[in-house]
Amino acid sequence: MTFRSNINESICGWLNINKEYNITSARVVSEVKKILGAKKVGHAGTLDPLATGVLPIALGAATKTVKFMMNADKTYEFEINWGNQTDTDDREGKTIAESTVRPSKQEIENDLIKFIGNIYQRPPSFSAKKVNGIRSYKLARESQPIKLSKRSVKIKKLELLKYINSDYSRFFLKCEKGVYVRSLARDLALKLGTYGHVSKLCRLSVNNFYYKDAILLADLSKLVDKSAELKYLKPLSIVLDDIPAIDVDFNKANKLSKGQKVYVLDGNLNEKEVMDEVYITYKRNPIALAKYERGFILPKKIF
């Protein structure tokens, strides 16, 4: 029996894809569908075509757990090209402003602290944010005026890794959801009295998905062609480590899988407790995401 015949519609889990330069996240999803013959495929956390690195891909029932990855912390390594601002805030865009000012290493390090913690950030004009129901990048391509609102985001760590030369600097970033690296580069440059844009960007991690473990699409294709075991497929539960898990017996699992609520008598559970999100298993096999309310399990998403 070939590997492909084992998966198709029944494949379930997560892949850690190493996205290459100049390919969209949507294209990665499309390619994974073709390679694995899977019908349900989704990704967690869009990467721009310019960006490379970790792109978690959900397959089958795992697509129902994407929200848990969207909220996860992320880390990046990126480079800023000083003295030049583009309309996309990265090297793919057109130059809209220039400056002869180049910040020193000390000046950069002094200003980084101002961008750590909760900050307000305006998304780039060329982004997937919607303006009156239309993606802002579509409006930007048509040269229509765009006014995106600032929003609060959290940066946990930001450090200068290397002062390459007066034109380029490399950074490390750890942040919560919603941070735009392109906006960070733009705003840091402005704070330093110059202009700047992202020249390189690599995502190093999303939650417990790491760059060192990621697989290229080309290598994934080779594994399938050779009918090799897909050791890169991670279980659905890998993204549910932070929510309580309840293992039930066969009868309760059967009812829950049909959308019926069940009562659980378990010394480890407080019957007065209410938990909005619990992970239900039967012999450690995924059954559902549910709500636990005073002894009752109410299924919300059935795997």
Backbone as CSV, one residue per row, in Angstrom:
resi,resn,N_x,N_y,N_z,CA_x,CA_y,CA_z,C_x,C_y,C_z
1,MET,0.855,-1.201,0.000,0.000,0.000,0.000,0.880,1.236,0.000
2,THR,0.626,2.155,-0.888,1.454,3.350,-0.975,1.077,4.356,0.094
3,PHE,1.985,5.275,0.319,1.760,6.327,1.308,0.538,7.143,0.945
4,ARG,0.398,7.491,-0.341,-0.722,8.327,-0.767,-2.064,7.673,-0.454
5,SER,-2.179,6.372,-0.648,-3.457,5.718,-0.409,-3.776,5.652,1.074
6,ASN,-2.764,5.833,1.904,-2.989,5.822,3.333,-3.560,7.136,3.834
7,ILE,-3.323,8.232,3.101,-3.691,9.529,3.639,-4.950,10.095,3.003
8,ASN,-4.856,10.607,1.802,-5.932,11.325,1.114,-6.910,12.001,2.077
9,GLU,-8.169,11.534,2.125,-9.184,12.230,2.899,-8.996,12.057,4.410
10,SER,-8.344,10.988,4.841,-8.254,10.704,6.263,-7.046,11.346,6.933
11,ILE,-6.173,11.970,6.170,-4.984,12.564,6.766,-5.380,13.644,7.763
12,CYS,-4.716,13.637,8.904,-5.044,14.588,9.965,-3.774,14.921,10.740
13,GLY,-3.496,16.193,10.892,-2.332,16.597,11.658,-1.764,17.912,11.158
14,TRP,-0.539,18.187,11.577,0.121,19.444,11.229,1.451,19.192,10.546
15,LEU,1.750,20.006,9.550,3.047,19.987,8.884,3.767,21.299,9.161
16,ASN,5.056,21.203,9.373,5.881,22.383,9.569,6.627,22.642,8.264
17,ILE,6.056,23.519,7.436,6.632,23.798,6.119,7.620,24.964,6.192
18,ASN,8.739,24.821,5.521,9.708,25.900,5.373,9.388,26.620,4.064
19,LYS,8.644,27.738,4.182,8.240,28.476,2.987,9.440,29.171,2.357
20,GLU,9.544,29.037,1.054,10.640,29.660,0.335,10.263,31.067,-0.123
21,TYR,11.253,31.782,-0.586,11.065,33.149,-1.078,10.219,33.169,-2.351
22,ASN,9.414,34.216,-2.482,8.641,34.494,-3.692,7.540,33.483,-3.971
23,ILE,6.951,32.939,-2.917,5.770,32.092,-3.051,4.783,32.518,-1.967
24,THR,3.511,32.584,-2.292,2.511,33.012,-1.316,2.140,31.860,-0.384
25,SER,1.589,32.208,0.777,1.132,31.188,1.722,-0.011,30.367,1.111
26,ALA,-0.868,31.041,0.344,-1.975,30.345,-0.322,-1.449,29.320,-1.326
27,ARG,-0.358,29.672,-1.999,0.241,28.746,-2.961,0.805,27.510,-2.250
28,VAL,1.366,27.715,-1.065,1.871,26.579,-0.279,0.729,25.619,0.045
29,VAL,-0.401,26.166,0.471,-1.571,25.338,0.771,-1.985,24.541,-0.458
30,SER,-2.030,25.197,-1.596,-2.406,24.539,-2.847,-1.450,23.408,-3.200
31,GLU,-0.151,23.650,-3.023,0.854,22.640,-3.349,0.768,21.446,-2.402
32,VAL,0.529,21.706,-1.113,0.392,20.614,-0.147,-0.808,19.744,-0.493
33,LYS,-1.901,20.388,-0.927,-3.075,19.629,-1.361,-2.730,18.667,-2.487
34,LYS,-1.973,19.178,-3.461,-1.600,18.362,-4.613,-0.669,17.221,-4.206
35,ILE,0.319,17.546,-3.396,1.325,16.558,-3.005,0.722,15.423,-2.183
36,LEU,-0.127,15.785,-1.223,-0.662,14.778,-0.293,-2.033,14.246,-0.685
37,GLY,-2.678,14.879,-1.650,-4.011,14.426,-2.033,-5.036,14.680,-0.951
38,ALA,-4.773,15.672,-0.101,-5.680,15.999,1.000,-6.716,17.021,0.551
39,LYS,-7.936,16.903,1.073,-9.005,17.823,0.676,-9.065,19.072,1.557
40,LYS,-8.846,18.881,2.865,-8.913,20.016,3.782,-7.505,20.398,4.227
41,VAL,-7.091,21.593,3.828,-5.756,22.088,4.177,-5.870,23.580,4.491
42,GLY,-5.196,24.017,5.541,-5.183,25.429,5.893,-3.849,25.806,6.510
43,HIS,-3.585,27.106,6.629,-2.325,27.534,7.229,-2.586,28.464,8.400
44,ALA,-1.598,28.574,9.280,-1.716,29.431,10.451,-0.676,30.530,10.386
45,GLY,-1.117,31.751,10.146,-0.196,32.878,10.130,0.418,33.120,8.771
46,THR,-0.186,33.989,7.980,0.290,34.276,6.623,1.704,34.854,6.620
47,LEU,2.511,34.381,5.676,3.829,34.956,5.419,3.792,35.655,4.061
48,ASP,4.351,36.855,3.992,4.444,37.573,2.722,5.315,36.780,1.744
49,PRO,5.134,36.984,0.446,5.994,36.318,-0.544,7.483,36.541,-0.281
50,LEU,7.840,37.742,0.199,9.233,38.051,0.512,9.777,37.166,1.635
51,ALA,8.911,36.794,2.579,9.342,36.088,3.788,9.577,34.602,3.539
52,THR,10.466,34.046,4.352,10.734,32.610,4.330,10.515,32.065,5.737
53,GLY,10.606,30.731,5.856,10.579,30.132,7.177,9.300,29.412,7.533
54,VAL,9.056,29.298,8.820,8.017,28.427,9.375,6.605,28.850,8.972
55,LEU,5.907,27.938,8.308,4.497,28.122,7.964,3.753,26.847,8.359
56,PRO,3.103,26.838,9.530,2.369,25.651,9.976,1.170,25.384,9.076
57,ILE,1.060,24.134,8.618,-0.027,23.733,7.722,-0.884,22.681,8.407
58,ALA,-2.185,22.939,8.477,-3.130,22.000,9.091,-3.797,21.154,8.019
59,LEU,-3.952,19.860,8.314,-4.585,18.948,7.364,-5.762,18.229,8.017
60,GLY,-6.838,18.058,7.241,-8.002,17.338,7.724,-8.639,18.013,8.923
61,ALA,-8.961,17.212,9.942,-9.627,17.733,11.138,-8.786,18.751,11.881
62,ALA,-7.480,18.743,11.646,-6.603,19.714,12.316,-6.924,21.146,11.898
63,THR,-7.598,21.343,10.760,-7.978,22.693,10.334,-8.922,23.343,11.355
64,LYS,-9.567,22.523,12.182,-10.468,23.051,13.202,-9.707,23.605,14.405
65,THR,-8.389,23.414,14.417,-7.583,23.902,15.539,-6.674,25.064,15.133
66,VAL,-6.870,25.600,13.935,-6.004,26.673,13.427,-5.981,27.879,14.363
67,LYS,-7.107,28.195,14.985,-7.171,29.388,15.841,-6.170,29.328,16.990
68,PHE,-5.842,28.122,17.443,-4.894,27.998,18.540,-3.479,28.357,18.098
69,MET,-3.195,28.170,16.814,-1.894,28.552,16.284,-1.851,30.031,15.938
70,MET,-2.976,30.586,15.528,-3.027,32.004,15.170,-2.685,32.881,16.378
71,ASN,-3.024,32.394,17.573,-2.788,33.169,18.791,-1.413,32.922,19.402
72,ALA,-0.617,32.058,18.775,0.666,31.668,19.352,1.736,32.739,19.167
73,ASP,2.734,32.721,20.051,3.888,33.608,19.899,4.701,33.206,18.671
74,LYS,5.382,34.190,18.082,6.200,33.950,16.888,7.562,34.617,17.069
75,THR,8.573,34.044,16.432,9.896,34.676,16.425,10.372,34.845,14.987
76,TYR,11.140,35.909,14.772,11.626,36.244,13.430,13.073,36.706,13.489
77,GLU,13.753,36.547,12.370,15.024,37.214,12.131,14.820,38.046,10.866
78,PHE,15.196,39.315,10.926,14.955,40.170,9.768,16.038,41.220,9.639
79,GLU,16.153,41.784,8.440,17.124,42.834,8.183,16.416,44.098,7.699
80,ILE,16.945,45.231,8.128,16.427,46.534,7.695,17.465,47.202,6.804
81,ASN,16.992,47.721,5.678,17.814,48.534,4.784,17.510,49.994,5.109
82,TRP,18.491,50.703,5.678,18.294,52.088,6.108,18.368,53.071,4.934
83,GLY,17.634,54.163,5.086,17.729,55.272,4.142,16.755,55.237,2.989
84,ASN,15.871,54.238,2.985,14.967,54.097,1.841,13.628,53.541,2.309
85,GLN,12.541,54.262,2.062,11.196,53.787,2.388,10.475,53.402,1.107
86,THR,9.757,52.278,1.140,8.994,51.823,-0.022,7.505,51.804,0.295
87,ASP,6.683,51.737,-0.737,5.238,51.750,-0.507,4.735,50.454,0.129
88,THR,5.535,49.389,0.050,5.151,48.107,0.672,5.886,47.872,1.986
89,ASP,6.822,48.761,2.308,7.669,48.647,3.496,8.601,47.442,3.446
90,ASP,8.812,46.899,2.242,9.835,45.876,2.048,10.521,46.121,0.702
91,ARG,11.471,45.282,0.359,12.292,45.546,-0.825,11.537,45.347,-2.141
92,GLU,10.328,44.779,-2.085,9.544,44.534,-3.290,8.830,45.781,-3.796
93,GLY,8.749,46.820,-2.950,7.963,47.990,-3.309,8.736,49.081,-4.029
94,LYS,8.005,50.143,-4.353,8.599,51.303,-5.028,9.066,52.310,-3.977
95,THR,10.193,52.933,-4.240,10.733,53.936,-3.325,9.818,55.152,-3.267
96,ILE,9.472,55.570,-2.041,8.609,56.742,-1.871,9.289,57.835,-1.055
97,ALA,10.415,57.491,-0.396,11.152,58.500,0.379,12.584,58.018,0.606
98,GLU,13.520,58.961,0.621,14.918,58.613,0.830,15.570,59.575,1.818
99,SER,16.628,59.112,2.465,17.363,59.932,3.413,18.838,59.533,3.393
100,THR,19.693,60.506,3.635,21.129,60.219,3.710,21.542,59.837,5.131
101,VAL,20.612,59.968,6.079,20.909,59.659,7.480,21.028,58.147,7.676
102,ARG,22.079,57.730,8.379,22.273,56.322,8.714,22.501,56.224,10.228
103,PRO,21.695,55.462,10.929,21.852,55.368,12.386,23.093,54.570,12.771
104,SER,23.701,54.934,13.874,24.845,54.178,14.387,24.346,52.975,15.172
105,LYS,25.229,52.063,15.458,24.875,50.888,16.251,24.327,51.302,17.606
106,GLN,24.964,52.258,18.246,24.531,52.718,19.565,23.151,53.365,19.502
107,GLU,22.905,54.154,18.478,21.590,54.798,18.332,20.491,53.762,18.153
108,ILE,20.758,52.733,17.372,19.772,51.669,17.160,19.462,50.972,18.479
109,GLU,20.495,50.586,19.201,20.294,49.872,20.469,19.569,50.737,21.494
110,ASN,19.822,52.025,21.482,19.153,52.923,22.423,17.658,53.033,22.158
111,ASP,17.263,52.956,20.891,15.850,53.145,20.543,15.041,51.849,20.526
112,LEU,15.696,50.710,20.503,14.966,49.438,20.468,14.046,49.270,21.670
113,ILE,14.480,49.709,22.839,13.696,49.550,24.067,12.321,50.198,23.948
114,LYS,12.228,51.228,23.104,10.967,51.953,22.937,9.927,51.132,22.174
115,PHE,10.362,50.024,21.594,9.447,49.183,20.807,9.182,47.833,21.481
116,ILE,9.569,47.701,22.740,9.334,46.455,23.478,8.185,46.655,24.446
117,GLY,7.294,45.665,24.490,6.105,45.755,25.330,4.878,46.016,24.490
118,ASN,3.854,46.625,25.068,2.642,46.963,24.323,2.860,48.269,23.571
119,ILE,2.742,48.213,22.252,2.928,49.396,21.419,1.751,49.517,20.451
120,TYR,1.607,50.697,19.882,0.591,50.897,18.841,1.278,50.874,17.481
121,GLN,0.661,50.150,16.565,1.279,49.943,15.259,0.234,50.068,14.157
122,ARG,0.604,50.771,13.084,-0.283,50.891,11.939,0.139,49.867,10.884
123,PRO,-0.765,48.964,10.469,-0.411,47.963,9.456,0.033,48.612,8.150
124,PRO,0.865,47.942,7.366,1.281,48.485,6.069,0.081,48.644,5.136
125,SER,0.160,49.595,4.229,-0.922,49.778,3.257,-1.100,48.519,2.417
126,PHE,0.016,47.888,2.065,-0.037,46.622,1.331,-0.122,45.483,2.338
127,SER,-1.330,45.236,2.835,-1.575,44.149,3.784,-2.961,43.583,3.532
128,ALA,-3.290,42.530,4.260,-4.585,41.869,4.059,-5.695,42.496,4.892
129,LYS,-5.378,43.568,5.633,-6.409,44.244,6.410,-7.490,44.786,5.478
130,LYS,-8.737,44.779,5.964,-9.853,45.214,5.123,-10.240,46.659,5.417
131,VAL,-10.554,47.378,4.357,-11.076,48.737,4.441,-12.414,48.739,3.713
132,ASN,-13.498,48.898,4.484,-14.847,48.820,3.911,-15.051,47.526,3.118
133,GLY,-14.539,46.438,3.672,-14.744,45.130,3.066,-13.768,44.771,1.954
134,ILE,-12.836,45.679,1.652,-11.869,45.431,0.567,-10.465,45.328,1.151
135,ARG,-9.698,44.328,0.710,-8.333,44.163,1.177,-7.532,45.424,0.856
136,SER,-6.780,45.897,1.847,-6.069,47.164,1.658,-5.034,47.091,0.547
137,TYR,-4.430,45.916,0.322,-3.429,45.832,-0.750,-4.053,46.042,-2.129
138,LYS,-5.332,45.684,-2.265,-6.013,45.915,-3.536,-6.220,47.404,-3.771
139,LEU,-6.573,48.119,-2.700,-6.748,49.567,-2.809,-5.412,50.249,-3.080
140,ALA,-4.361,49.748,-2.399,-3.030,50.333,-2.571,-2.530,50.172,-4.007
141,ARG,-2.825,49.014,-4.612,-2.406,48.775,-5.996,-3.096,49.729,-6.965
142,GLU,-4.289,50.198,-6.577,-5.036,51.118,-7.421,-4.769,52.569,-7.042
143,SER,-3.760,52.752,-6.172,-3.349,54.096,-5.720,-4.485,54.857,-5.038
144,GLN,-5.386,54.139,-4.381,-6.462,54.783,-3.644,-5.970,55.133,-2.241
145,PRO,-6.428,56.264,-1.691,-5.993,56.664,-0.349,-6.457,55.658,0.710
146,ILE,-5.529,55.265,1.589,-5.829,54.265,2.611,-5.462,54.824,3.980
147,LYS,-6.353,54.667,4.924,-6.087,55.106,6.297,-6.400,53.946,7.228
148,LEU,-5.375,53.141,7.513,-5.549,52.026,8.432,-5.346,52.507,9.863
149,SER,-6.174,52.045,10.758,-6.092,52.474,12.153,-4.946,51.779,12.880
150,LYS,-4.368,52.495,13.824,-3.354,51.879,14.669,-4.023,50.900,15.618
151,ARG,-3.264,49.885,16.025,-3.803,48.903,16.960,-2.708,48.483,17.924
152,SER,-3.132,48.005,19.073,-2.185,47.602,20.105,-1.668,46.191,19.834
153,VAL,-0.360,46.041,19.865,0.284,44.733,19.707,1.351,44.616,20.785
154,LYS,1.854,43.405,20.976,2.857,43.204,22.027,4.132,42.585,21.474
155,ILE,5.243,43.247,21.742,6.561,42.737,21.374,7.276,42.309,22.652
156,LYS,7.666,41.046,22.702,8.277,40.500,23.919,9.797,40.646,23.933
157,LYS,10.385,40.601,22.755,11.848,40.733,22.684,12.235,41.308,21.337
158,LEU,13.158,42.250,21.345,13.654,42.846,20.110,15.112,43.222,20.342
159,GLU,16.008,42.621,19.583,17.422,42.905,19.785,18.180,42.985,18.468
160,LEU,19.226,43.774,18.479,20.111,43.917,17.321,21.074,42.737,17.316
161,LEU,20.999,41.924,16.266,21.886,40.773,16.163,23.224,41.152,15.533
162,LYS,23.161,42.017,14.512,24.395,42.396,13.825,24.234,43.739,13.124
163,TYR,25.199,44.613,13.366,25.281,45.868,12.620,26.142,45.550,11.402
164,ILE,25.472,45.139,10.304,26.192,44.632,9.132,27.090,45.707,8.533
165,ASN,26.495,46.852,8.270,27.222,48.046,7.821,26.281,49.227,7.993
166,SER,26.653,50.385,7.511,25.817,51.577,7.730,24.460,51.480,7.042
167,ASP,24.337,50.611,6.051,23.083,50.487,5.301,22.174,49.356,5.792
168,TYR,22.747,48.350,6.444,21.965,47.175,6.818,22.217,46.753,8.267
169,SER,21.114,46.328,8.936,21.212,45.794,10.296,20.294,44.589,10.423
170,ARG,20.725,43.609,11.217,19.944,42.381,11.402,19.400,42.324,12.825
171,PHE,18.120,41.865,12.948,17.435,41.866,14.238,16.786,40.521,14.551
172,PHE,16.522,40.310,15.857,15.714,39.177,16.325,14.471,39.743,16.988
173,LEU,13.323,39.109,16.707,12.043,39.572,17.248,11.229,38.406,17.796
174,LYS,10.674,38.591,18.993,9.679,37.666,19.538,8.446,38.478,19.865
175,CYS,7.282,38.035,19.355,6.078,38.848,19.517,4.827,37.983,19.624
176,GLU,3.749,38.627,20.040,2.446,37.990,20.050,1.793,38.213,18.688
177,LYS,0.565,37.731,18.537,-0.119,37.815,17.250,-0.341,39.269,16.823
178,GLY,-0.447,39.467,15.510,-0.836,40.769,14.982,0.284,41.735,14.678
179,VAL,1.535,41.379,14.993,2.651,42.292,14.743,3.080,42.208,13.280
180,TYR,3.236,43.361,12.646,3.772,43.429,11.288,5.247,43.831,11.369
181,VAL,6.123,42.963,10.905,7.553,43.263,10.918,7.848,44.456,10.011
182,ARG,7.146,44.552,8.901,7.350,45.676,7.983,7.017,47.009,8.647
183,SER,5.954,47.018,9.453,5.594,48.246,10.172,6.637,48.575,11.229
184,LEU,7.151,47.547,11.878,8.175,47.748,12.891,9.431,48.372,12.280
185,ALA,9.844,47.864,11.135,11.022,48.404,10.447,10.802,49.860,10.050
186,ARG,9.629,50.142,9.506,9.287,51.508,9.089,9.329,52.476,10.276
187,ASP,8.684,52.060,11.389,8.566,52.942,12.544,9.893,53.123,13.282
188,LEU,10.684,52.060,13.347,11.991,52.164,13.989,12.880,53.138,13.216
189,ALA,12.844,53.032,11.902,13.642,53.936,11.067,13.221,55.388,11.280
190,LEU,11.921,55.633,11.307,11.427,56.994,11.516,11.851,57.528,12.887
191,LYS,11.832,56.657,13.879,12.253,57.050,15.232,13.722,57.450,15.241
192,LEU,14.492,56.824,14.360,15.925,57.097,14.270,16.245,58.265,13.321
193,GLY,15.200,58.914,12.822,15.395,60.082,11.979,15.754,59.771,10.536
194,THR,15.348,58.596,10.069,15.628,58.223,8.694,14.459,57.398,8.147
195,TYR,14.687,56.721,7.047,13.686,55.815,6.483,14.274,54.408,6.452
196,GLY,13.397,53.418,6.290,13.893,52.054,6.232,12.820,51.086,5.772
197,HIS,13.254,49.941,5.290,12.317,48.886,4.888,12.952,47.525,5.148
198,VAL,12.113,46.485,5.172,12.592,45.121,5.391,13.222,44.601,4.104
199,SER,14.471,44.161,4.210,15.155,43.596,3.042,15.192,42.072,3.087
200,LYS,15.137,41.497,4.300,15.076,40.047,4.475,14.205,39.741,5.686
201,LEU,13.476,38.623,5.610,12.607,38.238,6.721,12.455,36.725,6.766
202,CYS,12.756,36.154,7.917,12.601,34.702,8.099,11.898,34.439,9.425
203,ARG,10.816,33.658,9.373,10.135,33.293,10.617,10.807,32.046,11.190
204,LEU,11.270,32.167,12.407,12.028,31.089,13.046,11.148,30.112,13.806
205,SER,10.001,30.595,14.310,9.124,29.695,15.070,7.714,30.237,15.177
206,VAL,6.784,29.302,15.328,5.398,29.605,15.683,5.036,28.587,16.754
207,ASN,4.854,29.079,17.989,4.601,28.161,19.093,5.743,27.148,19.184
208,ASN,5.446,25.840,19.079,6.510,24.833,19.142,6.852,24.245,17.771
209,PHE,6.656,25.026,16.725,7.109,24.685,15.380,8.367,25.513,15.111
210,TYR,9.473,24.842,14.806,10.754,25.528,14.680,11.363,25.376,13.283
211,TYR,12.126,26.392,12.917,12.762,26.430,11.602,13.651,25.213,11.359
212,LYS,14.386,24.770,12.369,15.313,23.646,12.200,14.590,22.341,11.863
213,ASP,13.284,22.270,12.168,12.515,21.050,11.909,11.640,21.152,10.661
214,ALA,11.616,22.325,10.025,10.704,22.560,8.900,11.193,21.864,7.628
215,ILE,10.240,21.516,6.771,10.552,20.807,5.532,10.136,21.634,4.320
216,LEU,10.968,21.649,3.293,10.658,22.348,2.054,9.613,21.565,1.264
217,LEU,8.819,22.272,0.453,7.815,21.605,-0.373,8.456,20.563,-1.293
218,ALA,9.601,20.893,-1.849,10.278,19.968,-2.765,10.653,18.678,-2.055
219,ASP,11.109,18.775,-0.809,11.483,17.579,-0.052,10.256,16.788,0.366
220,LEU,9.161,17.480,0.662,7.912,16.795,0.991,7.443,15.981,-0.207
221,SER,7.537,16.546,-1.390,7.140,15.854,-2.614,7.974,14.601,-2.836
222,LYS,9.255,14.680,-2.545,10.130,13.518,-2.719,9.758,12.391,-1.774
223,LEU,9.372,12.724,-0.560,8.976,11.704,0.409,7.765,10.927,-0.093
224,VAL,6.799,11.650,-0.646,5.591,11.004,-1.154,5.917,10.143,-2.371
225,ASP,6.730,10.677,-3.271,7.083,9.923,-4.473,7.765,8.602,-4.130
226,LYS,8.499,8.584,-3.019,9.217,7.377,-2.614,8.386,6.519,-1.658
227,SER,7.145,6.905,-1.456,6.248,6.187,-0.537,6.862,6.062,0.852
228,ALA,7.622,7.068,1.236,8.278,7.041,2.544,7.312,7.475,3.635
229,GLU,7.593,7.063,4.827,6.766,7.458,5.970,6.896,8.954,6.196
230,LEU,5.768,9.614,6.353,5.796,11.061,6.537,6.047,11.381,8.008
231,LYS,7.307,11.331,8.386,7.667,11.555,9.784,7.475,13.000,10.205
232,TYR,7.255,13.873,9.231,7.090,15.284,9.545,5.661,15.637,9.966
233,LEU,4.734,14.703,9.837,3.349,14.973,10.217,3.208,14.915,11.733
234,LYS,2.797,16.036,12.333,2.628,16.121,13.778,1.159,15.919,14.130
235,PRO,0.866,15.325,15.292,-0.531,15.072,15.672,-1.316,16.352,15.894
236,LEU,-2.602,16.250,15.719,-3.502,17.378,15.942,-3.307,17.986,17.324
237,SER,-3.045,17.152,18.306,-2.951,17.593,19.697,-1.761,18.496,19.979
238,ILE,-0.805,18.593,19.057,0.395,19.384,19.310,0.091,20.857,19.542
239,VAL,-1.029,21.331,19.009,-1.382,22.744,19.185,-2.373,22.944,20.332
240,LEU,-2.689,21.852,21.050,-3.683,21.933,22.117,-3.088,21.698,23.499
241,ASP,-1.782,21.860,23.603,-1.101,21.593,24.868,-1.556,22.504,25.998
242,ASP,-2.034,23.684,25.646,-2.366,24.672,26.677,-3.809,24.605,27.169
243,ILE,-4.609,23.683,26.640,-5.986,23.575,27.119,-6.185,22.220,27.803
244,PRO,-7.107,22.130,28.791,-7.317,20.877,29.526,-7.789,19.760,28.604
245,ALA,-7.306,18.547,28.863,-7.705,17.372,28.078,-8.488,16.416,28.974
246,ILE,-9.576,15.879,28.438,-10.403,14.908,29.167,-10.550,13.661,28.304
247,ASP,-10.128,12.543,28.828,-10.250,11.275,28.110,-11.530,10.580,28.572
248,VAL,-12.391,10.194,27.638,-13.684,9.582,27.966,-13.735,8.140,27.465
249,ASP,-14.757,7.404,27.913,-14.894,6.015,27.471,-15.562,5.958,26.091
250,PHE,-15.676,4.747,25.575,-16.178,4.573,24.208,-17.593,5.112,24.037
251,ASN,-18.485,4.817,24.982,-19.884,5.238,24.847,-20.011,6.766,24.825
252,LYS,-19.272,7.417,25.701,-19.329,8.887,25.737,-18.698,9.481,24.475
253,ALA,-17.613,8.869,24.027,-16.970,9.340,22.798,-17.922,9.220,21.618
254,ASN,-18.673,8.146,21.567,-19.632,7.919,20.483,-20.733,8.977,20.492
255,LYS,-21.234,9.294,21.667,-22.278,10.313,21.773,-21.754,11.699,21.399
256,LEU,-20.569,12.009,21.904,-19.977,13.314,21.607,-19.724,13.489,20.117
257,SER,-19.316,12.399,19.461,-19.040,12.472,18.026,-20.309,12.695,17.213
258,LYS,-21.468,12.469,17.844,-22.758,12.709,17.196,-23.353,14.057,17.606
259,GLY,-22.566,14.828,18.372,-23.029,16.147,18.783,-23.845,16.167,20.049
260,GLN,-23.874,15.051,20.778,-24.668,14.955,22.005,-23.816,15.293,23.220
261,LYS,-24.418,15.934,24.209,-23.689,16.227,25.429,-23.674,15.000,26.330
262,VAL,-22.659,14.899,27.179,-22.543,13.769,28.097,-22.171,14.288,29.473
263,TYR,-22.447,13.439,30.479,-22.088,13.785,31.861,-20.869,12.963,32.259
264,VAL,-19.916,13.623,32.856,-18.681,12.945,33.248,-18.516,13.017,34.758
265,LEU,-18.414,11.867,35.389,-18.172,11.790,36.823,-16.711,11.417,37.007
266,ASP,-15.921,12.383,37.406,-14.473,12.189,37.491,-13.952,12.953,38.696
267,GLY,-13.219,12.271,39.547,-12.701,12.896,40.764,-11.750,14.030,40.493
268,ASN,-11.175,14.065,39.287,-10.226,15.121,38.942,-10.910,16.395,38.450
269,LEU,-12.247,16.301,38.234,-12.982,17.443,37.716,-13.916,18.015,38.772
270,ASN,-13.985,19.304,38.854,-14.869,19.997,39.775,-16.212,20.208,39.091
271,GLU,-17.263,19.626,39.661,-18.581,19.705,39.017,-19.120,21.137,38.974
272,LYS,-18.561,22.016,39.763,-19.016,23.399,39.753,-18.209,24.245,38.771
273,GLU,-17.191,23.641,38.201,-16.290,24.384,37.320,-16.876,24.545,35.919
274,VAL,-16.497,25.634,35.268,-16.881,25.890,33.879,-15.601,26.189,33.095
275,MET,-15.370,25.433,32.025,-14.216,25.659,31.152,-14.709,25.809,29.727
276,ASP,-14.431,26.938,29.112,-14.931,27.222,27.768,-14.307,26.339,26.693
277,GLU,-13.099,25.850,26.953,-12.414,25.058,25.932,-11.724,23.866,26.575
278,VAL,-12.166,22.659,26.217,-11.504,21.428,26.647,-11.322,20.521,25.435
279,TYR,-10.300,19.713,25.500,-9.962,18.798,24.410,-10.378,17.389,24.830
280,ILE,-11.280,16.797,24.073,-11.833,15.483,24.417,-11.184,14.385,23.574
281,THR,-10.748,13.333,24.253,-10.134,12.200,23.562,-10.736,10.881,24.029
282,TYR,-10.539,9.855,23.215,-10.852,8.481,23.598,-9.588,7.667,23.337
283,LYS,-8.992,7.157,24.388,-7.709,6.462,24.295,-6.678,7.322,23.554
284,ARG,-6.736,8.619,23.889,-5.819,9.630,23.355,-6.051,9.965,21.880
285,ASN,-7.099,9.446,21.305,-7.468,9.807,19.936,-8.424,10.999,19.983
286,PRO,-8.254,11.990,19.125,-9.087,13.195,19.184,-10.554,12.919,18.880
287,ILE,-11.420,13.480,19.707,-12.868,13.343,19.514,-13.517,14.694,19.228
288,ALA,-13.229,15.677,20.098,-13.894,16.971,19.924,-13.234,18.062,20.756
289,LEU,-13.507,19.293,20.374,-13.281,20.441,21.237,-14.636,20.754,21.856
290,ALA,-14.659,21.001,23.144,-15.944,21.122,23.818,-15.885,22.127,24.960
291,LYS,-17.052,22.374,25.521,-17.163,23.190,26.724,-17.501,22.266,27.889
292,TYR,-16.830,22.483,29.026,-17.138,21.703,30.225,-17.908,22.600,31.184
293,GLU,-19.107,22.171,31.547,-19.968,23.001,32.388,-20.651,22.169,33.454
294,ARG,-20.115,22.265,34.675,-20.706,21.611,35.847,-20.986,20.123,35.618
295,GLY,-19.968,19.437,35.149,-20.084,17.994,34.975,-20.468,17.556,33.579
296,PHE,-20.972,18.469,32.778,-21.388,18.132,31.421,-20.342,18.571,30.393
297,ILE,-20.177,17.741,29.375,-19.324,18.080,28.243,-20.224,18.372,27.053
298,LEU,-20.099,19.583,26.504,-20.923,20.006,25.372,-20.010,20.195,24.154
299,PRO,-20.119,19.303,23.157,-19.219,19.387,21.996,-19.442,20.641,21.173
300,LYS,-18.334,21.273,20.734,-18.390,22.469,19.894,-17.858,22.201,18.490
301,LYS,-16.715,21.501,18.423,-16.135,21.129,17.147,-15.772,19.654,17.208
302,ILE,-16.354,18.870,16.323,-16.144,17.423,16.336,-15.082,17.043,15.303
303,PHE,-14.107,16.243,15.733,-13.049,15.823,14.836,-13.435,14.566,14.051
